[in-house]
Amino acid sequence: MAGPQSLSLVLLLPLLLPLGPNRCAVAQRCPQACVCDNPRRHVACRHQNLTEVPTAIPELTQRLDLQGNMLKEIPPAAFRDLPHLTHLDLRRCQVELVAEGAFRGLGRLLLLNLASNRLRALPQEALDGLGSLQRLELAGNLLEELRPGTFGALGAVTTLNLAHNALVYLPAMAFQGLVRARWLQLSHNALSVLAPEALAGLPALRRLSLHHNELQALPGAALSQARGLARLELGHNPFTYTGEEDGLALPGLRELRLDHGALQALDARAFARCPRLHTLDLRGNQLDALPPLQGPGQLRRLRLQGNPLWCGCRARPLLEWLARARVRSDGACWGPRRLRGEALDALRPSDLRCPRPGAEEEEEAEELKAARPRAPGDAPGEEAGAAGPCPRTCVCVPESRHSSCEGRGLQAVPRGFPNDTQLLDLRRNRFPVVPQAAFPGLGRLVSLHLQHCGLTELEAGALAGLDSLIYLYLSDNRLSGLSAAALEGAPRLGYLYLERNRFVRMPGAALLALPSLFSLHLQDNALDHLAPGDLAGGRALRWLYLSGNRLARVSPGALGPARELEKLHLDRNQLGEVPTEALEGLPALLELQLSGNPLGALRDGAFRPVGRSLQHLFLNSSGLEQISPGAFSGLGPRLRSLHLQKNQLQTLPALPGLGELELVDLSGNPFHCDCQLLPLHRWLAGLNLRVGATCATPPSARGQRVKAAAAVFEACPGQAARKAKRTPAPRPGAWGTPTKGRRQRANKDLK
């Protein structure tokens, strides 16, 4: 029978049990605005208008849901009292800043969800302390750039979601540290350029999503860094052509999506270096023909729906290849008229007529003239453009949102394009002036082509309303200047093409109106001098192309404002020396082109200001006769390629500080192979590279490779002693004095 004390406990027990959903109150407190589920160790504080991370959350909590609050900022060590967290949900919390060390102490966290916030940047150490994190959600923010090292502490992450941000460019090593990442989501951004090494350091990557971006060319060099990719999604990008020269080399790729772009042509060897490709999705492009594809021997499915395929005689090789390679396809014929709508996989090669030579071309031209200006699905007989707004002489394609009036003899910029036009091609017309507000209603325009139009002026406000414009092509015109007022109205413009115009000075004032300018192309103009202030508006500039001008001087400070500059092309100018002082203040420079200048000689420390960053240096065809022993001092282990071919070098000092070179080209130089060249010979002998250096003189050594011409240098002072030092005296049992067994083997090998 229970005693008095036992009876008291029985009576008090109901008072100690939890009431309602706050069951974790038995063991610990629960914040007033939250709901705690102690058995599952979950705490939810959703949509409570919280302005800071709540305190008094049970220490053993594993899942914390804070979505829908108003946190705005995640301060340092905000969750230091919750070391057991595995899942943290911070969606839709209006977060604008994640402080350095905000998540330190969360060594067990597996999922961090920061989607749908207002993040514009991530500090270098914002994600420190998340060594166990497997999934990071950053979709739906305002991120404009990624800095190398941002993800360096996330070695366990397998999925990174950066979709629906504002990324325009991916720098080299952007994802360094993500050694276990298998899926990288970058869709629905504004990416137009990927640095060649942007995807380096991702050995486990299997899926890459880049659809719905602004890539105008296949970034094969960058994509090929992720050699383990099995699935690549590149749909909804404005590609017009893909070929082998794009350099896509992915030995494990199984599925490639290039759907709903602007592809007009595909080279037969475009995917020759993707041997395991199984599925190729080309739906919704502008392909009227397709060659038999060479290389992807495992291809089994080819998706071609929504392309204007011409099922004439020249399509026979495609049908024969599809049958021979057992590739399933799902496209339909756009023409000729008798086959329109026929499924491609239902046709046999014999169904395609091959009339007299030239007859098919005449038939195709006649049908295309009537059919192409209309959008697919228009009824026969309708006037071009009747399905929607489109100027009379132009072609507007709704699927790709491209409009073209190329080569129509227009003398003024036409109006009346669809409001959702993204690419507008007005090349090869004749209008010398682009007037004010020339493109009304085109707020979604991304790419504008005005090459070969005889342009002499863009009036003030010419680009008004083009808030989405990224690419502006003004090449091959008669422009000698541009005003800031002319370019106002296109604040997102990232690529400005001004090649082959009549500029004699840098259009510096115009750059002030382009805060997002990434790449400036001024090749083959008449610039003779770069002065301080010329790039005052180029603070976001990464690529500067000034090849083929008349530049004889680049003043100190002229390049200084462009501190983010990565590529600088000064080749084919009149520079008599390396503009060393002008290179000061360019800490990010990766590539320097100086070939084709009358340099003559390189003095000590010529490249010291960019020694810590430079990776590629071009000095070929520069009339170089002399290179000082200290010319490359300061260029350290980052330098990957050095181009010195086609100069007048008879001698060259050794370059022992450049130990990480992957390419050295010394071909086309008249090297004199005597003892003065011995240091170079020794240095080259230690490189596992082909350098192309050959002896021109003396006649006895002509044509011999400097690297291998050991006999030429045998008589040089110190060489015999060096050789003897490298060859130790024979000892019994060593290879120098073979033992009986080794002698037998050696004799056998010589037979």
C-alpha positions in Angstrom: 0.0 0.0 0.0 1.4 3.4 -0.9 2.6 5.7 1.8 1.8 9.4 2.2 4.8 10.5 0.2 3.9 8.3 -2.8 0.3 9.5 -2.6 1.4 13.1 -2.7 3.4 12.4 -5.9 0.5 10.7 -7.6 -1.7 13.8 -6.8 0.9 16.2 -8.1 1.8 14.3 -11.3 -1.1 15.8 -13.5 0.1 19.3 -12.5 3.6 18.5 -13.9 2.5 17.2 -17.2 2.5 19.6 -20.2 -0.7 21.2 -21.4 -1.3 22.0 -25.1 1.3 22.1 -27.9 4.1 23.5 -25.7 5.1 20.0 -24.7 8.9 20.9 -24.4 8.0 23.2 -21.5 8.5 20.1 -19.2 12.2 20.1 -19.7 12.9 23.7 -20.9 11.2 27.0 -21.7 9.8 27.8 -25.1 9.7 31.4 -26.6 6.3 32.9 -26.4 5.9 33.3 -30.2 7.0 29.8 -30.9 5.6 26.3 -30.9 7.9 23.6 -29.4 7.7 19.9 -30.2 10.0 18.3 -27.6 9.8 14.6 -28.7 10.9 15.6 -32.2 13.1 18.5 -31.0 11.4 20.9 -33.4 10.8 24.6 -32.8 8.6 26.7 -35.2 8.3 30.5 -34.9 6.8 31.2 -38.3 5.3 34.6 -39.4 5.6 36.3 -36.0 7.1 39.6 -37.2 10.2 38.8 -35.2 13.0 41.3 -35.7 15.7 39.2 -34.1 16.5 35.6 -33.4 14.5 34.6 -30.3 16.3 33.6 -27.1 15.3 30.9 -24.7 15.0 28.3 -27.5 15.6 24.8 -25.9 19.3 23.9 -26.2 18.6 20.4 -27.6 16.6 21.8 -30.6 17.5 20.2 -33.9 15.1 21.9 -36.3 14.4 25.6 -36.1 11.8 27.2 -38.5 11.9 31.0 -38.5 10.5 31.7 -42.0 8.3 34.7 -42.6 9.8 37.0 -40.0 11.5 40.4 -40.3 15.0 39.6 -39.1 16.8 41.8 -41.8 20.2 41.0 -40.3 21.8 37.8 -38.9 24.4 39.0 -36.4 27.6 37.1 -35.5 27.1 33.9 -33.5 23.4 34.3 -33.7 22.8 30.6 -32.9 25.7 29.9 -30.6 23.3 28.5 -27.9 21.9 25.9 -30.3 24.8 23.5 -31.0 22.5 20.6 -31.9 20.7 22.3 -34.8 20.6 20.2 -38.0 17.9 22.2 -40.0 17.6 26.0 -40.0 14.9 27.7 -42.1 15.3 31.4 -42.6 13.1 31.8 -45.8 11.3 35.1 -46.4 12.8 36.9 -43.4 13.8 40.1 -45.4 17.5 39.3 -44.6 19.8 41.9 -46.1 23.0 41.1 -44.3 24.6 37.9 -43.0 27.5 39.0 -40.7 30.8 37.2 -40.7 30.6 34.2 -38.3 26.8 34.4 -38.2 26.6 30.6 -38.1 29.6 29.7 -36.0 28.9 27.0 -33.5 26.5 25.1 -35.9 28.9 22.3 -36.6 26.0 19.8 -36.9 23.8 21.8 -39.3 22.8 19.8 -42.4 20.3 22.3 -44.1 20.4 26.1 -44.2 17.6 27.8 -46.1 18.2 31.5 -46.8 15.9 31.6 -49.9 13.7 34.5 -50.9 15.5 37.2 -48.9 17.2 40.4 -49.9 20.9 39.4 -49.9 23.0 41.3 -52.4 26.4 39.9 -51.2 27.9 37.4 -48.9 30.9 38.4 -46.8 34.0 36.2 -47.1 33.4 34.4 -43.7 29.6 34.6 -43.6 29.3 30.8 -43.9 32.2 29.8 -41.6 31.5 27.1 -39.1 29.2 25.0 -41.3 31.5 22.0 -41.8 28.7 19.5 -41.9 26.3 21.4 -44.1 24.9 19.4 -47.0 22.4 21.7 -48.6 22.5 25.5 -48.9 19.5 27.3 -50.3 20.1 30.9 -51.6 17.5 31.1 -54.3 15.4 34.2 -54.8 17.9 36.7 -53.4 19.5 39.7 -55.1 23.1 38.4 -55.3 25.0 40.2 -58.1 28.4 38.6 -57.6 30.2 35.7 -56.0 33.7 36.2 -54.5 36.1 33.3 -54.6 36.4 31.8 -51.1 32.8 32.5 -50.1 32.0 28.7 -50.0 35.5 27.6 -48.9 34.3 26.3 -45.5 31.5 24.1 -47.0 33.4 21.0 -47.8 30.4 18.7 -47.1 27.8 20.5 -49.2 26.2 18.4 -51.9 23.5 20.8 -53.2 23.9 24.6 -53.7 20.9 26.6 -55.0 21.6 30.1 -56.4 18.7 30.2 -58.8 16.6 33.4 -59.3 19.4 35.9 -58.3 21.1 38.7 -60.3 24.4 37.1 -61.2 25.9 38.4 -64.4 29.4 36.9 -64.2 31.1 33.9 -62.5 34.8 34.6 -61.6 37.5 31.9 -61.5 37.3 29.5 -58.6 33.9 30.9 -57.6 33.0 27.6 -55.9 36.3 26.7 -54.5 35.9 24.4 -51.5 32.8 22.6 -52.6 34.6 19.3 -53.2 31.5 17.2 -52.6 28.9 19.3 -54.4 26.8 17.2 -56.8 24.2 19.7 -58.0 24.8 23.4 -58.6 21.7 25.5 -59.5 22.3 28.8 -61.3 19.2 29.1 -63.4 17.2 32.3 -63.7 20.1 34.7 -63.4 21.6 37.1 -65.9 24.8 35.2 -66.5 26.5 36.1 -69.7 30.1 35.2 -69.0 31.8 32.3 -67.1 35.5 32.7 -66.4 37.4 29.7 -67.9 38.1 28.4 -64.4 34.8 29.4 -62.9 33.8 25.8 -62.2 37.3 24.5 -61.3 37.5 22.7 -58.0 34.2 20.8 -58.3 35.3 17.2 -58.7 32.0 15.6 -57.6 29.7 17.8 -59.6 27.1 15.7 -61.6 24.4 18.2 -62.4 24.6 21.9 -63.4 21.5 24.0 -64.1 22.2 27.2 -66.1 18.9 27.5 -67.9 17.2 30.9 -68.2 20.4 33.0 -68.4 21.9 35.4 -71.0 24.7 33.1 -72.4 25.1 34.0 -76.1 27.8 31.4 -76.7 28.4 28.0 -75.2 31.1 28.5 -72.5 32.8 25.2 -73.3 36.1 26.0 -71.7 34.4 26.8 -68.3 32.0 23.9 -68.5 34.8 21.4 -69.3 36.4 22.1 -65.9 33.5 20.1 -64.4 34.6 16.9 -66.0 32.3 14.7 -63.9 29.1 16.3 -65.2 26.3 13.9 -66.2 23.5 16.4 -66.7 23.8 19.9 -68.1 20.8 22.2 -68.4 21.4 25.2 -70.8 18.0 25.9 -72.1 16.5 29.3 -72.5 19.8 31.0 -73.4 20.2 33.0 -76.6 22.7 30.7 -78.3 22.6 30.9 -82.1 25.3 28.4 -83.0 27.2 25.6 -81.4 30.3 23.9 -82.8 33.4 21.9 -81.9 35.3 25.2 -81.5 33.3 25.9 -78.4 35.4 23.3 -76.7 32.8 21.3 -74.8 34.6 18.3 -73.5 32.7 16.3 -70.9 33.5 12.6 -71.0 30.7 11.6 -68.6 27.9 13.8 -69.9 24.6 11.8 -70.3 22.0 14.5 -70.8 22.3 17.9 -72.4 19.5 20.4 -72.6 19.8 23.3 -75.1 16.0 23.8 -75.5 14.1 27.0 -76.3 17.1 29.0 -77.3 18.0 30.6 -80.6 20.0 27.9 -82.3 20.1 28.3 -86.1 22.9 25.9 -86.8 24.7 23.0 -85.2 28.1 21.6 -86.3 28.3 17.9 -86.8 31.2 17.7 -84.3 29.7 20.0 -81.7 29.5 17.2 -79.1 32.4 15.0 -80.4 34.1 15.2 -77.0 31.0 14.0 -75.2 31.2 10.3 -76.0 28.6 9.1 -73.5 25.9 11.6 -74.4 22.5 9.8 -74.3 19.8 12.5 -74.5 20.1 15.8 -76.4 17.2 18.2 -76.1 17.0 20.8 -78.9 13.3 21.7 -78.6 12.1 25.1 -79.5 15.0 26.5 -81.5 15.3 27.7 -85.0 17.0 24.7 -86.7 15.8 24.0 -90.2 18.5 21.4 -90.7 20.7 19.2 -88.7 23.7 17.2 -89.7 24.4 13.6 -88.5 26.2 14.1 -85.2 29.7 12.7 -84.9 31.2 11.6 -81.6 28.4 10.9 -79.1 28.2 7.1 -79.9 25.7 6.4 -77.1 23.1 9.0 -78.2 19.7 7.4 -78.0 17.2 10.3 -77.8 17.1 13.5 -79.9 14.4 16.0 -79.1 13.6 18.4 -81.9 10.0 19.5 -81.4 9.3 23.2 -82.2 12.1 23.6 -84.8 11.2 24.6 -88.4 12.8 21.4 -89.9 13.0 21.3 -93.7 12.4 17.7 -94.8 13.9 18.0 -98.2 16.6 16.0 -100.0 19.4 17.4 -97.8 17.7 15.9 -94.7 18.3 12.4 -96.0 21.7 12.0 -94.2 20.0 12.9 -91.0 17.3 10.2 -91.4 19.8 7.6 -92.4 22.0 8.4 -89.4 19.0 8.3 -87.0 18.1 4.8 -88.3 21.7 3.6 -88.3 22.5 4.9 -84.8 19.1 3.8 -83.4 18.4 7.3 -82.2 14.8 8.2 -81.3 13.6 11.7 -82.4 10.4 13.6 -82.0 10.5 16.5 -84.4 8.1 17.4 -87.1 8.5 18.8 -90.6 8.0 22.5 -91.3 8.3 22.0 -95.0 8.1 21.3 -97.9 4.3 21.7 -98.0 3.5 18.1 -98.9 5.3 16.9 -95.7 4.3 19.7 -93.3 3.4 18.3 -89.9 4.8 14.8 -90.6 6.7 13.2 -87.7 10.4 13.0 -88.4 10.7 9.5 -87.0 7.8 8.3 -89.3 9.7 9.2 -92.4 12.1 7.1 -94.5 14.9 8.5 -96.5 13.1 7.5 -99.7 10.2 9.8 -98.7 12.4 12.8 -99.2 12.4 13.8 -102.9 15.7 14.7 -104.6 14.6 16.7 -107.7 16.9 18.1 -110.4 19.9 20.1 -109.0 18.8 23.5 -107.7 15.1 22.7 -107.8 14.9 22.0 -104.1 16.7 25.2 -103.2 14.2 27.1 -105.3 11.2 25.4 -103.7 12.6 25.9 -100.2 13.4 29.6 -100.8 9.9 30.2 -102.2 8.2 28.4 -99.2 10.4 30.0 -96.6 9.7 33.4 -98.1 6.0 32.9 -97.5 6.3 31.0 -94.3 9.2 32.2 -92.2 8.0 35.8 -91.4 4.9 34.2 -89.7 5.0 32.8 -86.3 4.5 29.0 -86.2 0.8 28.2 -86.2 -0.4 31.1 -88.3 -2.9 30.3 -91.0 -1.5 30.2 -94.6 -2.1 33.4 -96.5 -1.8 35.8 -93.5 0.4 38.8 -93.9 3.8 38.6 -92.2 3.5 39.7 -88.6 -0.2 39.5 -88.5 -0.1 37.3 -85.4 1.3 40.1 -83.4 3.1 43.5 -83.6 6.0 43.4 -86.0 7.3 46.0 -88.5 6.3 45.2 -92.1 9.8 44.3 -93.3 11.0 42.4 -90.2 10.6 38.9 -88.8 9.5 38.5 -85.2 9.7 35.0 -83.7 7.6 34.6 -80.5 9.2 31.4 -79.3 12.7 32.9 -79.0 11.5 36.5 -78.5 13.9 37.5 -81.3 13.2 40.2 -83.9 15.3 40.8 -87.0 15.4 43.4 -89.7 18.9 42.6 -90.9 19.8 43.9 -94.3 16.4 45.4 -95.3 17.7 48.7 -96.6 16.0 50.6 -93.7 16.9 54.3 -93.4 15.3 54.8 -90.0 15.0 52.7 -86.8 11.6 50.9 -87.2 9.0 50.7 -84.4 6.3 48.4 -83.4 8.2 45.4 -82.1 6.6 43.0 -79.6 7.0 44.3 -76.1 8.7 41.0 -74.9 11.5 41.2 -77.5 14.8 40.2 -76.0 17.1 40.3 -79.1 16.7 42.9 -81.8 18.9 42.6 -84.9 19.1 45.8 -87.1 22.4 45.1 -88.7 23.4 46.2 -92.3 20.8 49.0 -92.7 21.5 52.6 -93.4 20.5 55.0 -90.7 23.3 57.4 -89.6 21.5 58.6 -86.4 19.7 56.8 -83.6 17.2 59.3 -82.4 15.9 60.0 -78.9 13.7 57.2 -77.5 14.3 55.0 -80.6 13.1 51.8 -78.9 9.8 52.5 -77.1 8.2 49.7 -75.2 11.2 47.4 -75.3 12.0 47.3 -71.6 12.8 43.6 -71.8 15.4 43.9 -74.6 18.7 42.2 -73.7 20.7 42.3 -76.9 20.7 45.1 -79.6 22.6 44.7 -82.9 23.4 47.9 -84.8 26.5 46.8 -86.7 27.3 48.0 -90.3 24.6 50.8 -90.2 26.7 53.8 -91.1 26.1 55.3 -87.7 27.7 58.6 -86.9 25.7 59.6 -83.8 23.5 58.4 -81.0 21.3 61.2 -79.8 20.7 62.0 -76.1 18.2 59.5 -74.8 18.6 57.1 -77.7 18.5 54.1 -75.3 15.8 55.5 -73.0 13.7 52.8 -71.4 16.1 49.9 -72.2 16.4 48.9 -68.5 17.2 45.2 -69.3 19.8 45.8 -72.0 23.1 43.9 -71.5 24.6 43.7 -75.0 25.0 46.7 -77.3 26.7 46.1 -80.7 27.8 49.3 -82.4 30.8 47.8 -84.3 31.7 48.7 -87.9 30.2 52.1 -88.0 31.5 55.7 -88.2 31.2 56.8 -84.6 33.9 59.1 -83.3 32.4 59.9 -79.9 29.6 58.9 -77.5 28.0 61.0 -74.8 26.8 59.9 -71.4 23.3 61.3 -72.3 23.2 58.9 -75.3 23.7 55.9 -73.1 21.5 56.9 -70.2 18.5 54.6 -69.9 20.5 51.4 -70.1 21.9 51.1 -66.5 22.5 47.3 -66.8 24.6 47.5 -70.0 27.5 45.1 -69.5 29.0 44.6 -73.0 29.7 47.5 -75.3 31.1 46.7 -78.7 32.7 49.6 -80.6 35.2 47.9 -82.8 36.2 49.4 -86.1 34.8 52.9 -85.6 36.6 56.2 -85.7 37.4 56.9 -82.0 40.6 58.8 -81.4 40.0 59.2 -77.6 38.5 56.9 -75.0 34.7 57.8 -74.6 35.3 58.3 -70.9 32.2 60.5 -70.4 30.0 57.8 -71.8 31.3 55.2 -69.3 30.0 57.3 -66.4 26.4 56.4 -67.5 27.2 52.6 -67.4 27.8 51.6 -63.8 27.5 47.9 -64.7 29.9 47.9 -67.7 31.8 44.6 -67.7 33.4 44.4 -71.1 34.5 47.3 -73.4 35.6 46.5 -77.0 37.4 49.3 -78.8 39.6 47.2 -81.2 40.8 48.7 -84.5 40.0 52.4 -83.8 42.5 55.3 -83.8 43.3 55.8 -80.1 46.8 57.1 -79.6 46.9 57.8 -75.8 45.3 56.6 -72.6 45.2 59.4 -70.0 44.2 59.7 -66.3 40.4 60.0 -66.1 39.7 58.1 -69.3 38.3 55.2 -67.3 36.8 57.1 -64.4 33.5 55.5 -65.2 34.8 52.0 -65.6 34.9 50.9 -62.0 33.0 47.7 -62.7 35.1 46.9 -65.9 36.6 43.4 -66.1 37.6 43.1 -69.8 39.2 45.9 -71.8 40.0 45.3 -75.5 42.2 48.0 -77.1 43.9 45.9 -79.8 44.8 47.4 -83.1 44.8 51.1 -82.2 47.7 53.6 -82.4 48.5 53.7 -78.7 52.0 54.9 -78.1 51.6 55.7 -74.4 49.5 54.6 -71.4 49.9 57.2 -68.7 50.4 56.3 -65.0 47.0 56.3 -63.4 45.1 55.9 -66.7 43.9 52.3 -65.7 43.7 52.9 -62.0 39.9 53.3 -61.7 39.3 49.8 -63.2 40.6 47.9 -60.1 38.5 44.9 -61.0 40.1 44.6 -64.5 40.9 40.9 -65.4 41.8 41.1 -69.1 43.7 43.9 -70.8 44.4 43.6 -74.5 46.9 46.2 -75.8 48.3 44.2 -78.7 48.9 45.6 -82.2 49.6 49.1 -81.0 52.7 51.4 -81.0 54.0 50.9 -77.4 57.7 51.1 -77.2 57.9 49.6 -73.7 55.8 47.8 -71.2 53.6 50.5 -69.4 54.7 49.3 -66.0 53.6 52.3 -64.0 50.2 52.2 -65.6 49.7 48.6 -64.3 49.8 49.8 -60.7 46.5 49.4 -59.0 45.3 46.4 -61.0 45.3 43.6 -58.3 42.9 41.3 -60.2 44.6 41.3 -63.7 44.8 37.8 -65.1 45.6 38.3 -68.8 47.9 40.9 -70.4 48.2 41.1 -74.2 51.1 43.1 -75.5 51.9 41.2 -78.7 52.5 43.1 -81.9 54.0 46.2 -80.2 57.6 47.4 -81.0 58.9 46.7 -77.5 62.4 45.8 -78.5 63.5 45.0 -74.9 62.1 44.2 -71.4 63.6 45.9 -68.4 63.8 44.6 -64.9 60.5 44.5 -63.0 58.5 45.2 -66.1 55.5 43.3 -64.7 56.0 43.6 -61.0 52.8 45.5 -60.3 50.7 42.6 -61.5 53.0 39.8 -60.3 50.6 38.4 -57.8 47.7 38.0 -60.1 48.8 37.6 -63.7 48.2 34.1 -65.3 48.6 34.7 -69.0 51.2 37.0 -70.6 51.4 37.5 -74.4 54.6 39.1 -75.8 54.8 37.4 -79.2 55.7 39.2 -82.4 57.0 42.2 -80.4 60.4 42.6 -82.0 62.1 41.6 -78.7 65.9 41.4 -79.0 66.8 41.6 -75.3 65.2 40.5 -72.1 66.7 41.6 -68.8 67.4 38.8 -66.2 65.0 40.5 -63.9 62.3 41.3 -66.4 59.9 38.7 -65.0 60.7 39.2 -61.4 57.6 39.4 -59.2 55.7 37.0 -61.5 55.2 34.1 -59.1 53.6 30.8 -59.2 50.2 32.0 -60.6 51.7 32.5 -64.1 50.4 29.7 -66.3 51.3 30.7 -69.9 54.1 32.8 -71.4 54.1 33.6 -75.1 57.4 34.8 -76.5 57.2 33.3 -80.0 58.2 35.1 -83.2 60.6 37.6 -81.7 64.3 38.3 -82.4 65.8 36.7 -79.3 69.2 35.2 -79.7 69.6 34.6 -76.0 67.3 34.4 -73.0 68.0 34.1 -69.2 66.7 31.2 -67.2 63.3 31.8 -65.5 63.5 29.7 -62.3 60.8 31.7 -60.6 58.2 30.6 -63.0 57.8 27.1 -61.7 54.1 26.6 -62.4 54.0 27.3 -66.1 51.8 25.1 -68.2 52.7 26.6 -71.5 55.9 28.4 -72.8 56.2 29.2 -76.4 59.6 30.2 -77.6 59.3 29.2 -81.2 60.3 31.4 -84.1 63.3 33.0 -82.3 66.9 32.9 -83.8 68.6 31.5 -80.7 72.4 31.4 -80.7 73.3 28.2 -79.0 76.6 28.9 -77.2 77.6 28.9 -73.5 75.6 32.2 -72.9 72.4 30.1 -73.5 73.5 27.4 -71.1 71.3 28.7 -68.2 68.2 28.6 -70.4 69.1 25.1 -71.6 69.3 23.8 -68.0 66.0 25.5 -67.1 64.2 24.1 -70.1 65.6 20.6 -69.4 63.8 20.7 -66.0 60.4 21.5 -67.6 58.1 18.8 -68.8 56.8 21.1 -71.6 57.3 21.5 -75.3 58.6 25.1 -75.8 59.5 25.2 -79.5 62.9 26.8 -78.9 65.4 25.8 -81.6 69.0 26.8 -82.4 69.5 29.1 -85.4 73.2 29.5 -85.0 76.0 28.3 -85.1 75.5 26.3 -88.3 76.6 23.1 -86.5 73.6 23.4 -84.2 71.0 24.8 -86.5 67.6 23.1 -86.1 68.4 21.4 -82.8 66.1 21.9 -79.9 67.6 24.1 -77.2 66.2 21.9 -74.6 67.7 18.7 -76.0 71.0 20.0 -77.5 73.2 18.7 -74.7 76.2 18.1 -76.9 76.2 21.8 -77.9 76.8 22.8 -74.2 79.2 20.0 -73.1 82.3 22.2 -73.5 80.9 25.1 -71.5 82.7 25.9 -68.2 81.2 24.1 -65.3 79.0 21.8 -67.4 81.4 18.8 -67.2 81.8 19.2 -63.4 78.0 19.5 -63.1 77.5 16.3 -65.2 80.1 14.4 -63.1 78.4 15.5 -59.9 75.0 14.2 -61.1 76.6 10.8 -62.0 77.8 9.0 -58.7 80.7 6.6 -58.7 79.7 3.0 -59.3 79.5 0.7 -56.4 79.0 -3.0 -56.2 75.4 -3.9 -56.7 74.5 -0.5 -58.1 73.3 -0.1 -61.7 76.7 1.3 -62.6 78.3 -2.0 -61.7 75.7 -4.7 -62.4 75.5 -7.8 -60.2 75.3 -11.1 -62.0 71.5 -11.1 -62.1 71.3 -7.5 -63.2 74.0 -8.1 -65.8 71.9 -10.9 -67.3 68.8 -8.8 -67.4 70.6 -5.9 -68.9 72.2 -8.1 -71.6 68.8 -9.5 -72.4 67.3 -6.0 -72.8 70.1 -5.1 -75.2 69.5 -8.0 -77.5 
